[in-house]
Amino acid sequence: MFTTTQLDNGILNNYAVEPEVYFASYPSPEQQKGYALQAAIATLFVAGLMLVTLAVS
């Protein structure tokens, strides 16, 4: 997970292994629908929390 090098004076340096870089692919229509559904559920959840907060206070 780490690459360790040692200098001449004995100091150790740890370097993280860098992951391979790749381009992201655009989400498919099914994934887009899933994201829209998650957004709608999250919006309803937050709106419900706000309503409960207003009702309690």
C-alpha distance matrix in Angstrom:
0.0 3.8 6.9 9.7 13.3 16.5 19.7 23.1 24.0 21.1 19.1 15.3 13.4 9.7 8.7 6.4 6.0 9.3 10.5 13.7 16.8 19.7 23.1 24.0 27.0 30.1 30.7 33.3 36.6 35.7 32.5 34.7 37.2 34.6 33.4 37.1 37.7 34.8 36.3 39.7 38.7 36.8 39.9 42.2 40.0 40.0 43.7 44.4 42.7 44.8 47.9 47.3 46.6 49.9 51.8 50.7 51.4
3.8 0.0 3.8 6.2 9.8 13.0 16.0 19.5 20.4 17.6 15.5 11.7 9.6 6.1 5.4 4.6 5.7 9.4 11.8 14.9 17.8 21.1 24.5 25.8 29.0 32.1 32.9 35.8 39.1 38.4 35.1 37.1 39.8 37.2 35.8 39.4 40.2 37.2 38.4 41.9 41.0 38.9 41.8 44.3 42.1 41.8 45.5 46.4 44.5 46.3 49.6 49.0 48.1 51.3 53.4 52.2 52.6
6.9 3.8 0.0 3.8 6.7 10.2 13.2 16.6 18.0 15.6 13.8 10.2 8.1 5.7 5.0 6.3 6.7 10.1 13.1 15.6 18.5 22.0 25.5 27.2 30.5 33.7 34.9 37.8 41.2 40.8 37.6 39.5 42.3 40.0 38.5 42.1 43.1 40.2 41.3 44.9 44.1 42.0 44.8 47.4 45.4 45.0 48.7 49.7 47.8 49.5 52.9 52.4 51.4 54.5 56.7 55.5 55.9
9.7 6.2 3.8 0.0 3.8 6.8 10.1 13.4 14.5 11.8 10.2 6.6 5.5 4.5 6.3 8.8 10.2 13.6 16.7 19.3 22.0 25.6 29.0 30.8 34.1 37.3 38.5 41.4 44.8 44.3 41.0 42.8 45.6 43.2 41.6 45.2 46.2 43.2 44.1 47.7 46.9 44.6 47.4 49.9 47.8 47.2 50.9 51.9 49.8 51.5 54.9 54.2 53.1 56.2 58.4 57.1 57.3
13.3 9.8 6.7 3.8 0.0 3.8 6.7 9.9 11.6 9.6 8.4 5.8 5.2 6.6 8.2 11.5 12.8 15.6 19.0 21.3 23.8 27.5 30.8 32.9 36.3 39.5 40.9 43.9 47.3 47.1 43.8 45.5 48.4 46.2 44.5 48.0 49.1 46.2 46.9 50.6 49.9 47.5 50.2 52.9 50.8 50.1 53.7 54.8 52.7 54.2 57.7 57.2 55.9 58.9 61.3 59.9 60.0
16.5 13.0 10.2 6.8 3.8 0.0 3.8 6.7 8.0 5.9 5.6 4.5 6.3 9.0 11.4 14.8 16.4 19.3 22.7 25.1 27.5 31.2 34.5 36.5 40.0 43.1 44.5 47.5 51.0 50.7 47.4 49.0 51.9 49.6 47.8 51.3 52.4 49.3 50.0 53.7 52.9 50.4 53.0 55.7 53.5 52.7 56.4 57.4 55.1 56.6 60.1 59.5 58.0 61.1 63.4 61.9 61.9
19.7 16.0 13.2 10.1 6.7 3.8 0.0 3.8 5.4 5.4 5.3 6.5 7.9 11.3 13.4 17.1 18.9 21.3 24.9 27.1 29.1 32.9 36.1 38.3 41.8 44.9 46.5 49.6 53.0 52.9 49.6 51.0 54.0 51.8 49.8 53.2 54.5 51.4 51.9 55.6 55.0 52.4 54.8 57.6 55.5 54.4 58.0 59.3 56.9 58.2 61.7 61.2 59.6 62.6 65.0 63.5 63.3
23.1 19.5 16.6 13.4 9.9 6.7 3.8 0.0 3.8 5.5 7.4 9.6 11.6 15.0 17.2 20.8 22.5 24.9 28.5 30.5 32.6 36.4 39.5 41.9 45.4 48.5 50.2 53.2 56.7 56.6 53.3 54.7 57.7 55.6 53.6 57.0 58.3 55.2 55.7 59.4 58.8 56.2 58.6 61.4 59.2 58.2 61.8 63.0 60.6 61.8 65.4 64.8 63.1 66.1 68.6 67.0 66.7
24.0 20.4 18.0 14.5 11.6 8.0 5.4 3.8 0.0 3.8 5.8 9.1 11.7 15.3 18.0 21.6 23.8 26.3 29.9 32.3 34.3 38.1 41.2 43.2 46.8 49.8 51.3 54.5 57.8 57.6 54.2 55.5 58.5 56.2 54.1 57.4 58.6 55.4 55.8 59.5 58.7 56.0 58.4 61.1 58.8 57.6 61.2 62.3 59.7 60.9 64.5 63.8 62.0 65.0 67.4 65.7 65.3
21.1 17.6 15.6 11.8 9.6 5.9 5.4 5.5 3.8 0.0 3.8 6.4 9.7 12.9 16.0 19.4 21.6 24.5 28.0 30.6 32.8 36.6 39.8 41.6 45.2 48.2 49.5 52.6 55.9 55.5 52.1 53.6 56.4 54.0 52.1 55.5 56.4 53.2 53.8 57.4 56.5 53.8 56.4 59.0 56.5 55.5 59.2 60.2 57.6 59.0 62.5 61.7 60.0 63.1 65.4 63.6 63.4
19.1 15.5 13.8 10.2 8.4 5.6 5.3 7.4 5.8 3.8 0.0 3.8 6.6 10.1 13.2 16.7 19.2 21.9 25.5 28.2 30.2 34.0 37.0 38.8 42.4 45.2 46.5 49.7 53.0 52.6 49.1 50.5 53.3 50.9 48.9 52.2 53.2 50.0 50.4 54.0 53.2 50.4 52.9 55.5 53.1 52.0 55.7 56.7 54.1 55.4 59.0 58.2 56.4 59.5 61.9 60.2 59.9
15.3 11.7 10.2 6.6 5.8 4.5 6.5 9.6 9.1 6.4 3.8 0.0 3.8 6.6 10.0 13.2 15.8 18.6 22.1 24.9 27.1 30.9 34.0 35.7 39.2 42.1 43.3 46.4 49.7 49.2 45.8 47.3 50.1 47.6 45.7 49.1 50.1 46.9 47.5 51.1 50.2 47.5 50.1 52.7 50.4 49.4 53.1 54.1 51.6 53.1 56.6 55.8 54.3 57.4 59.7 58.0 57.9
13.4 9.6 8.1 5.5 5.2 6.3 7.9 11.6 11.7 9.7 6.6 3.8 0.0 3.8 6.6 10.1 12.8 15.3 18.9 21.7 23.7 27.4 30.5 32.2 35.8 38.6 39.9 43.1 46.4 46.1 42.6 44.0 46.9 44.5 42.5 45.9 47.0 43.9 44.4 48.0 47.3 44.7 47.2 49.9 47.7 46.7 50.3 51.5 49.1 50.5 54.0 53.5 51.9 55.0 57.4 55.9 55.8
9.7 6.1 5.7 4.5 6.6 9.0 11.3 15.0 15.3 12.9 10.1 6.6 3.8 0.0 3.8 6.7 9.5 12.4 15.7 18.8 21.0 24.6 27.7 29.2 32.7 35.6 36.7 39.8 43.1 42.6 39.2 40.7 43.5 41.1 39.2 42.6 43.7 40.5 41.2 44.8 44.0 41.5 44.1 46.8 44.5 43.8 47.4 48.5 46.2 47.8 51.2 50.6 49.3 52.4 54.7 53.3 53.4
8.7 5.4 5.0 6.3 8.2 11.4 13.4 17.2 18.0 16.0 13.2 10.0 6.6 3.8 0.0 3.8 6.5 8.8 12.3 15.3 17.3 21.0 24.1 25.7 29.3 32.2 33.5 36.6 39.9 39.7 36.3 37.7 40.7 38.4 36.5 39.9 41.2 38.2 38.8 42.5 41.9 39.5 42.0 44.8 42.8 42.1 45.7 46.9 44.9 46.3 49.8 49.5 48.2 51.2 53.6 52.5 52.5
6.4 4.6 6.3 8.8 11.5 14.8 17.1 20.8 21.6 19.4 16.7 13.2 10.1 6.7 3.8 0.0 3.8 6.1 9.2 12.5 14.7 18.2 21.3 22.6 26.1 29.0 30.1 33.2 36.5 36.1 32.7 34.3 37.1 34.8 33.0 36.5 37.6 34.7 35.5 39.1 38.5 36.2 38.9 41.6 39.6 39.0 42.7 43.9 42.0 43.6 47.0 46.6 45.6 48.6 50.9 49.9 50.1
6.0 5.7 6.7 10.2 12.8 16.4 18.9 22.5 23.8 21.6 19.2 15.8 12.8 9.5 6.5 3.8 0.0 3.8 6.5 9.5 12.2 15.6 19.0 20.6 23.9 27.1 28.3 31.2 34.7 34.3 31.1 32.9 35.8 33.6 32.1 35.7 36.9 34.2 35.2 38.8 38.3 36.3 39.1 41.8 40.0 39.7 43.3 44.5 42.9 44.6 47.9 47.7 46.9 49.9 52.1 51.3 51.7
9.3 9.4 10.1 13.6 15.6 19.3 21.3 24.9 26.3 24.5 21.9 18.6 15.3 12.4 8.8 6.1 3.8 0.0 3.8 6.6 8.7 12.3 15.5 17.3 20.7 23.8 25.3 28.3 31.8 31.8 28.5 30.1 33.2 31.3 29.6 33.1 34.6 32.0 32.8 36.5 36.3 34.3 36.9 39.7 38.3 37.9 41.3 42.8 41.3 42.8 46.2 46.2 45.5 48.3 50.6 50.1 50.5
10.5 11.8 13.1 16.7 19.0 22.7 24.9 28.5 29.9 28.0 25.5 22.1 18.9 15.7 12.3 9.2 6.5 3.8 0.0 3.8 6.3 9.4 12.8 14.2 17.5 20.7 22.1 24.9 28.4 28.3 25.2 26.9 30.0 28.1 26.7 30.3 31.7 29.3 30.3 34.0 33.8 32.1 34.8 37.6 36.2 36.1 39.5 40.9 39.8 41.4 44.6 44.8 44.3 47.1 49.3 48.9 49.5
13.7 14.9 15.6 19.3 21.3 25.1 27.1 30.5 32.3 30.6 28.2 24.9 21.7 18.8 15.3 12.5 9.5 6.6 3.8 0.0 3.8 6.6 10.3 12.4 15.4 18.9 20.7 23.3 27.0 27.2 24.3 26.1 29.3 27.8 26.5 30.0 31.7 29.7 30.7 34.3 34.5 33.0 35.5 38.4 37.4 37.4 40.6 42.2 41.3 42.9 46.0 46.4 46.0 48.7 50.9 50.8 51.4
16.8 17.8 18.5 22.0 23.8 27.5 29.1 32.6 34.3 32.8 30.2 27.1 23.7 21.0 17.3 14.7 12.2 8.7 6.3 3.8 0.0 3.8 7.1 9.6 12.9 16.2 18.4 21.3 24.8 25.5 22.6 23.9 27.3 26.2 24.6 27.9 29.9 28.1 28.7 32.3 32.9 31.4 33.6 36.6 35.9 35.7 38.8 40.6 39.9 41.2 44.3 45.0 44.6 47.1 49.4 49.5 50.0
19.7 21.1 22.0 25.6 27.5 31.2 32.9 36.4 38.1 36.6 34.0 30.9 27.4 24.6 21.0 18.2 15.6 12.3 9.4 6.6 3.8 0.0 3.8 6.5 9.3 12.8 15.2 17.8 21.5 22.3 19.6 21.0 24.5 23.6 22.3 25.5 27.6 26.1 26.8 30.3 31.1 30.0 32.1 35.1 34.7 34.7 37.6 39.5 39.1 40.4 43.3 44.2 44.1 46.4 48.7 49.1 49.7
23.1 24.5 25.5 29.0 30.8 34.5 36.1 39.5 41.2 39.8 37.0 34.0 30.5 27.7 24.1 21.3 19.0 15.5 12.8 10.3 7.1 3.8 0.0 3.8 6.5 9.6 12.4 15.2 18.7 20.0 17.5 18.3 21.9 21.5 20.0 23.0 25.4 24.3 24.7 28.1 29.3 28.2 30.1 33.1 33.1 33.1 35.7 37.8 37.7 38.8 41.6 42.8 42.7 44.8 47.2 47.8 48.4
24.0 25.8 27.2 30.8 32.9 36.5 38.3 41.9 43.2 41.6 38.8 35.7 32.2 29.2 25.7 22.6 20.6 17.3 14.2 12.4 9.6 6.5 3.8 0.0 3.8 6.6 9.0 12.0 15.4 16.5 13.8 14.6 18.3 17.8 16.3 19.3 21.6 20.6 21.1 24.4 25.6 24.7 26.6 29.5 29.6 29.7 32.3 34.3 34.4 35.5 38.3 39.4 39.6 41.6 43.9 44.6 45.4
27.0 29.0 30.5 34.1 36.3 40.0 41.8 45.4 46.8 45.2 42.4 39.2 35.8 32.7 29.3 26.1 23.9 20.7 17.5 15.4 12.9 9.3 6.5 3.8 0.0 3.8 6.3 8.8 12.3 13.7 11.6 12.5 16.0 16.0 15.1 17.9 20.2 19.8 20.5 23.5 24.9 24.6 26.3 29.1 29.5 30.0 32.2 34.2 34.7 35.9 38.3 39.7 40.1 42.0 44.1 45.1 46.0
30.1 32.1 33.7 37.3 39.5 43.1 44.9 48.5 49.8 48.2 45.2 42.1 38.6 35.6 32.2 29.0 27.1 23.8 20.7 18.9 16.2 12.8 9.6 6.6 3.8 0.0 3.8 6.5 9.4 11.5 9.5 9.5 13.2 13.8 12.7 14.9 17.7 17.7 18.0 20.8 22.6 22.5 23.8 26.6 27.4 27.9 29.8 32.0 32.7 33.7 36.0 37.6 38.2 39.9 41.9 43.2 44.1
30.7 32.9 34.9 38.5 40.9 44.5 46.5 50.2 51.3 49.5 46.5 43.3 39.9 36.7 33.5 30.1 28.3 25.3 22.1 20.7 18.4 15.2 12.4 9.0 6.3 3.8 0.0 3.8 6.6 7.9 5.7 6.2 9.7 10.1 9.6 12.0 14.3 14.5 15.3 17.9 19.5 19.7 21.3 23.8 24.6 25.4 27.4 29.3 30.2 31.4 33.5 35.0 35.8 37.6 39.4 40.7 41.9
33.3 35.8 37.8 41.4 43.9 47.5 49.6 53.2 54.5 52.6 49.7 46.4 43.1 39.8 36.6 33.2 31.2 28.3 24.9 23.3 21.3 17.8 15.2 12.0 8.8 6.5 3.8 0.0 3.8 5.4 5.2 6.2 8.7 9.9 10.6 12.4 14.3 15.3 16.5 18.5 20.1 21.0 22.5 24.5 25.7 26.9 28.6 30.3 31.6 33.0 34.7 36.2 37.4 39.0 40.6 42.1 43.5
36.6 39.1 41.2 44.8 47.3 51.0 53.0 56.7 57.8 55.9 53.0 49.7 46.4 43.1 39.9 36.5 34.7 31.8 28.4 27.0 24.8 21.5 18.7 15.4 12.3 9.4 6.6 3.8 0.0 3.8 5.4 5.0 6.2 8.6 9.8 10.5 12.3 14.2 15.2 16.5 18.5 19.9 21.0 22.7 24.3 25.7 26.9 28.6 30.3 31.5 32.9 34.7 36.1 37.5 38.9 40.7 42.1
35.7 38.4 40.8 44.3 47.1 50.7 52.9 56.6 57.6 55.5 52.6 49.2 46.1 42.6 39.7 36.1 34.3 31.8 28.3 27.2 25.5 22.3 20.0 16.5 13.7 11.5 7.9 5.4 3.8 0.0 3.8 5.4 5.2 6.3 8.8 9.9 10.6 12.5 14.3 15.4 16.7 18.4 20.0 21.3 22.6 24.5 25.8 27.1 28.8 30.4 31.7 33.1 34.7 36.3 37.5 39.1 40.9
32.5 35.1 37.6 41.0 43.8 47.4 49.6 53.3 54.2 52.1 49.1 45.8 42.6 39.2 36.3 32.7 31.1 28.5 25.2 24.3 22.6 19.6 17.5 13.8 11.6 9.5 5.7 5.2 5.4 3.8 0.0 3.8 5.4 4.9 6.2 8.6 9.8 10.5 12.3 14.2 15.3 16.4 18.3 20.0 20.9 22.4 24.2 25.6 26.9 28.5 30.2 31.5 32.8 34.6 36.0 37.3 38.9
34.7 37.1 39.5 42.8 45.5 49.0 51.0 54.7 55.5 53.6 50.5 47.3 44.0 40.7 37.7 34.3 32.9 30.1 26.9 26.1 23.9 21.0 18.3 14.6 12.5 9.5 6.2 6.2 5.0 5.4 3.8 0.0 3.8 5.4 5.1 6.2 8.6 9.8 10.5 12.4 14.3 15.3 16.4 18.5 19.9 21.0 22.4 24.3 25.7 26.9 28.6 30.3 31.5 32.9 34.5 36.2 37.5
37.2 39.8 42.3 45.6 48.4 51.9 54.0 57.7 58.5 56.4 53.3 50.1 46.9 43.5 40.7 37.1 35.8 33.2 30.0 29.3 27.3 24.5 21.9 18.3 16.0 13.2 9.7 8.7 6.2 5.2 5.4 3.8 0.0 3.8 5.4 5.0 6.2 8.6 9.8 10.5 12.4 14.2 15.2 16.6 18.3 20.0 21.0 22.5 24.4 25.8 26.9 28.6 30.2 31.6 32.8 34.6 36.3
34.6 37.2 40.0 43.2 46.2 49.6 51.8 55.6 56.2 54.0 50.9 47.6 44.5 41.1 38.4 34.8 33.6 31.3 28.1 27.8 26.2 23.6 21.5 17.8 16.0 13.8 10.1 9.9 8.6 6.3 4.9 5.4 3.8 0.0 3.8 5.4 5.1 6.2 8.6 9.9 10.6 12.2 14.2 15.4 16.4 18.3 19.9 21.0 22.6 24.4 25.7 27.0 28.5 30.3 31.5 32.9 34.7
33.4 35.8 38.5 41.6 44.5 47.8 49.8 53.6 54.1 52.1 48.9 45.7 42.5 39.2 36.5 33.0 32.1 29.6 26.7 26.5 24.6 22.3 20.0 16.3 15.1 12.7 9.6 10.6 9.8 8.8 6.2 5.1 5.4 3.8 0.0 3.8 5.4 5.1 6.2 8.6 9.9 10.5 12.2 14.3 15.2 16.4 18.2 19.8 21.0 22.4 24.2 25.7 26.8 28.5 30.1 31.5 32.9
37.1 39.4 42.1 45.2 48.0 51.3 53.2 57.0 57.4 55.5 52.2 49.1 45.9 42.6 39.9 36.5 35.7 33.1 30.3 30.0 27.9 25.5 23.0 19.3 17.9 14.9 12.0 12.4 10.5 9.9 8.6 6.2 5.0 5.4 3.8 0.0 3.8 5.5 5.1 6.2 8.7 9.9 10.5 12.4 14.2 15.4 16.4 18.3 20.0 21.1 22.5 24.3 25.7 27.0 28.5 30.3 31.7
37.7 40.2 43.1 46.2 49.1 52.4 54.5 58.3 58.6 56.4 53.2 50.1 47.0 43.7 41.2 37.6 36.9 34.6 31.7 31.7 29.9 27.6 25.4 21.6 20.2 17.7 14.3 14.3 12.3 10.6 9.8 8.6 6.2 5.1 5.4 3.8 0.0 3.8 5.4 5.1 6.2 8.6 9.8 10.7 12.3 14.3 15.3 16.5 18.4 20.0 21.1 22.5 24.3 25.8 26.9 28.6 30.4
34.8 37.2 40.2 43.2 46.2 49.3 51.4 55.2 55.4 53.2 50.0 46.9 43.9 40.5 38.2 34.7 34.2 32.0 29.3 29.7 28.1 26.1 24.3 20.6 19.8 17.7 14.5 15.3 14.2 12.5 10.5 9.8 8.6 6.2 5.1 5.5 3.8 0.0 3.8 5.5 5.2 6.1 8.5 9.9 10.4 12.2 14.1 15.2 16.4 18.3 19.9 21.0 22.4 24.3 25.6 26.9 28.6
36.3 38.4 41.3 44.1 46.9 50.0 51.9 55.7 55.8 53.8 50.4 47.5 44.4 41.2 38.8 35.5 35.2 32.8 30.3 30.7 28.7 26.8 24.7 21.1 20.5 18.0 15.3 16.5 15.2 14.3 12.3 10.5 9.8 8.6 6.2 5.1 5.4 3.8 0.0 3.8 5.5 5.1 6.0 8.6 9.8 10.5 12.1 14.1 15.3 16.4 18.2 19.9 20.9 22.5 24.2 25.7 27.0
39.7 41.9 44.9 47.7 50.6 53.7 55.6 59.4 59.5 57.4 54.0 51.1 48.0 44.8 42.5 39.1 38.8 36.5 34.0 34.3 32.3 30.3 28.1 24.4 23.5 20.8 17.9 18.5 16.5 15.4 14.2 12.4 10.5 9.9 8.6 6.2 5.1 5.5 3.8 0.0 3.8 5.5 5.1 6.2 8.6 10.0 10.5 12.2 14.3 15.4 16.4 18.3 19.9 21.1 22.4 24.3 25.9
38.7 41.0 44.1 46.9 49.9 52.9 55.0 58.8 58.7 56.5 53.2 50.2 47.3 44.0 41.9 38.5 38.3 36.3 33.8 34.5 32.9 31.1 29.3 25.6 24.9 22.6 19.5 20.1 18.5 16.7 15.3 14.3 12.4 10.6 9.9 8.7 6.2 5.2 5.5 3.8 0.0 3.8 5.4 5.2 6.1 8.7 9.8 10.4 12.3 14.3 15.2 16.4 18.3 19.9 20.9 22.4 24.4
36.8 38.9 42.0 44.6 47.5 50.4 52.4 56.2 56.0 53.8 50.4 47.5 44.7 41.5 39.5 36.2 36.3 34.3 32.1 33.0 31.4 30.0 28.2 24.7 24.6 22.5 19.7 21.0 19.9 18.4 16.4 15.3 14.2 12.2 10.5 9.9 8.6 6.1 5.1 5.5 3.8 0.0 3.8 5.5 5.0 6.2 8.5 9.7 10.5 12.3 14.2 15.3 16.4 18.4 19.8 21.1 22.6
39.9 41.8 44.8 47.4 50.2 53.0 54.8 58.6 58.4 56.4 52.9 50.1 47.2 44.1 42.0 38.9 39.1 36.9 34.8 35.5 33.6 32.1 30.1 26.6 26.3 23.8 21.3 22.5 21.0 20.0 18.3 16.4 15.2 14.2 12.2 10.5 9.8 8.5 6.0 5.1 5.4 3.8 0.0 3.8 5.4 5.3 6.1 8.5 9.9 10.6 12.2 14.2 15.3 16.5 18.3 20.0 21.2
42.2 44.3 47.4 49.9 52.9 55.7 57.6 61.4 61.1 59.0 55.5 52.7 49.9 46.8 44.8 41.6 41.8 39.7 37.6 38.4 36.6 35.1 33.1 29.5 29.1 26.6 23.8 24.5 22.7 21.3 20.0 18.5 16.6 15.4 14.3 12.4 10.7 9.9 8.6 6.2 5.2 5.5 3.8 0.0 3.8 5.5 5.0 6.0 8.6 9.8 10.4 12.2 14.1 15.2 16.2 18.2 20.0
40.0 42.1 45.4 47.8 50.8 53.5 55.5 59.2 58.8 56.5 53.1 50.4 47.7 44.5 42.8 39.6 40.0 38.3 36.2 37.4 35.9 34.7 33.1 29.6 29.5 27.4 24.6 25.7 24.3 22.6 20.9 19.9 18.3 16.4 15.2 14.2 12.3 10.4 9.8 8.6 6.1 5.0 5.4 3.8 0.0 3.8 5.5 5.1 6.2 8.7 9.9 10.6 12.3 14.3 15.3 16.5 18.4
40.0 41.8 45.0 47.2 50.1 52.7 54.4 58.2 57.6 55.5 52.0 49.4 46.7 43.8 42.1 39.0 39.7 37.9 36.1 37.4 35.7 34.7 33.1 29.7 30.0 27.9 25.4 26.9 25.7 24.5 22.4 21.0 20.0 18.3 16.4 15.4 14.3 12.2 10.5 10.0 8.7 6.2 5.3 5.5 3.8 0.0 3.8 5.4 5.0 6.2 8.6 9.9 10.4 12.3 14.2 15.3 16.5
43.7 45.5 48.7 50.9 53.7 56.4 58.0 61.8 61.2 59.2 55.7 53.1 50.3 47.4 45.7 42.7 43.3 41.3 39.5 40.6 38.8 37.6 35.7 32.3 32.2 29.8 27.4 28.6 26.9 25.8 24.2 22.4 21.0 19.9 18.2 16.4 15.3 14.1 12.1 10.5 9.8 8.5 6.1 5.0 5.5 3.8 0.0 3.8 5.4 5.1 6.2 8.7 9.8 10.6 12.3 14.3 15.5
44.4 46.4 49.7 51.9 54.8 57.4 59.3 63.0 62.3 60.2 56.7 54.1 51.5 48.5 46.9 43.9 44.5 42.8 40.9 42.2 40.6 39.5 37.8 34.3 34.2 32.0 29.3 30.3 28.6 27.1 25.6 24.3 22.5 21.0 19.8 18.3 16.5 15.2 14.1 12.2 10.4 9.7 8.5 6.0 5.1 5.4 3.8 0.0 3.8 5.4 5.1 6.2 8.5 9.9 10.5 12.3 14.3
42.7 44.5 47.8 49.8 52.7 55.1 56.9 60.6 59.7 57.6 54.1 51.6 49.1 46.2 44.9 42.0 42.9 41.3 39.8 41.3 39.9 39.1 37.7 34.4 34.7 32.7 30.2 31.6 30.3 28.8 26.9 25.7 24.4 22.6 21.0 20.0 18.4 16.4 15.3 14.3 12.3 10.5 9.9 8.6 6.2 5.0 5.4 3.8 0.0 3.8 5.4 5.1 6.1 8.6 9.8 10.5 12.2
44.8 46.3 49.5 51.5 54.2 56.6 58.2 61.8 60.9 59.0 55.4 53.1 50.5 47.8 46.3 43.6 44.6 42.8 41.4 42.9 41.2 40.4 38.8 35.5 35.9 33.7 31.4 33.0 31.5 30.4 28.5 26.9 25.8 24.4 22.4 21.1 20.0 18.3 16.4 15.4 14.3 12.3 10.6 9.8 8.7 6.2 5.1 5.4 3.8 0.0 3.8 5.5 5.0 6.2 8.6 10.0 10.7
47.9 49.6 52.9 54.9 57.7 60.1 61.7 65.4 64.5 62.5 59.0 56.6 54.0 51.2 49.8 47.0 47.9 46.2 44.6 46.0 44.3 43.3 41.6 38.3 38.3 36.0 33.5 34.7 32.9 31.7 30.2 28.6 26.9 25.7 24.2 22.5 21.1 19.9 18.2 16.4 15.2 14.2 12.2 10.4 9.9 8.6 6.2 5.1 5.4 3.8 0.0 3.8 5.4 5.1 6.1 8.6 10.0
47.3 49.0 52.4 54.2 57.2 59.5 61.2 64.8 63.8 61.7 58.2 55.8 53.5 50.6 49.5 46.6 47.7 46.2 44.8 46.4 45.0 44.2 42.8 39.4 39.7 37.6 35.0 36.2 34.7 33.1 31.5 30.3 28.6 27.0 25.7 24.3 22.5 21.0 19.9 18.3 16.4 15.3 14.2 12.2 10.6 9.9 8.7 6.2 5.1 5.5 3.8 0.0 3.8 5.4 5.0 6.1 8.6
46.6 48.1 51.4 53.1 55.9 58.0 59.6 63.1 62.0 60.0 56.4 54.3 51.9 49.3 48.2 45.6 46.9 45.5 44.3 46.0 44.6 44.1 42.7 39.6 40.1 38.2 35.8 37.4 36.1 34.7 32.8 31.5 30.2 28.5 26.8 25.7 24.3 22.4 20.9 19.9 18.3 16.4 15.3 14.1 12.3 10.4 9.8 8.5 6.1 5.0 5.4 3.8 0.0 3.8 5.5 5.3 6.2
49.9 51.3 54.5 56.2 58.9 61.1 62.6 66.1 65.0 63.1 59.5 57.4 55.0 52.4 51.2 48.6 49.9 48.3 47.1 48.7 47.1 46.4 44.8 41.6 42.0 39.9 37.6 39.0 37.5 36.3 34.6 32.9 31.6 30.3 28.5 27.0 25.8 24.3 22.5 21.1 19.9 18.4 16.5 15.2 14.3 12.3 10.6 9.9 8.6 6.2 5.1 5.4 3.8 0.0 3.8 5.5 5.4
51.8 53.4 56.7 58.4 61.3 63.4 65.0 68.6 67.4 65.4 61.9 59.7 57.4 54.7 53.6 50.9 52.1 50.6 49.3 50.9 49.4 48.7 47.2 43.9 44.1 41.9 39.4 40.6 38.9 37.5 36.0 34.5 32.8 31.5 30.1 28.5 26.9 25.6 24.2 22.4 20.9 19.8 18.3 16.2 15.3 14.2 12.3 10.5 9.8 8.6 6.1 5.0 5.5 3.8 0.0 3.8 5.7
50.7 52.2 55.5 57.1 59.9 61.9 63.5 67.0 65.7 63.6 60.2 58.0 55.9 53.3 52.5 49.9 51.3 50.1 48.9 50.8 49.5 49.1 47.8 44.6 45.1 43.2 40.7 42.1 40.7 39.1 37.3 36.2 34.6 32.9 31.5 30.3 28.6 26.9 25.7 24.3 22.4 21.1 20.0 18.2 16.5 15.3 14.3 12.3 10.5 10.0 8.6 6.1 5.3 5.5 3.8 0.0 3.8
51.4 52.6 55.9 57.3 60.0 61.9 63.3 66.7 65.3 63.4 59.9 57.9 55.8 53.4 52.5 50.1 51.7 50.5 49.5 51.4 50.0 49.7 48.4 45.4 46.0 44.1 41.9 43.5 42.1 40.9 38.9 37.5 36.3 34.7 32.9 31.7 30.4 28.6 27.0 25.9 24.4 22.6 21.2 20.0 18.4 16.5 15.5 14.3 12.2 10.7 10.0 8.6 6.2 5.4 5.7 3.8 0.0
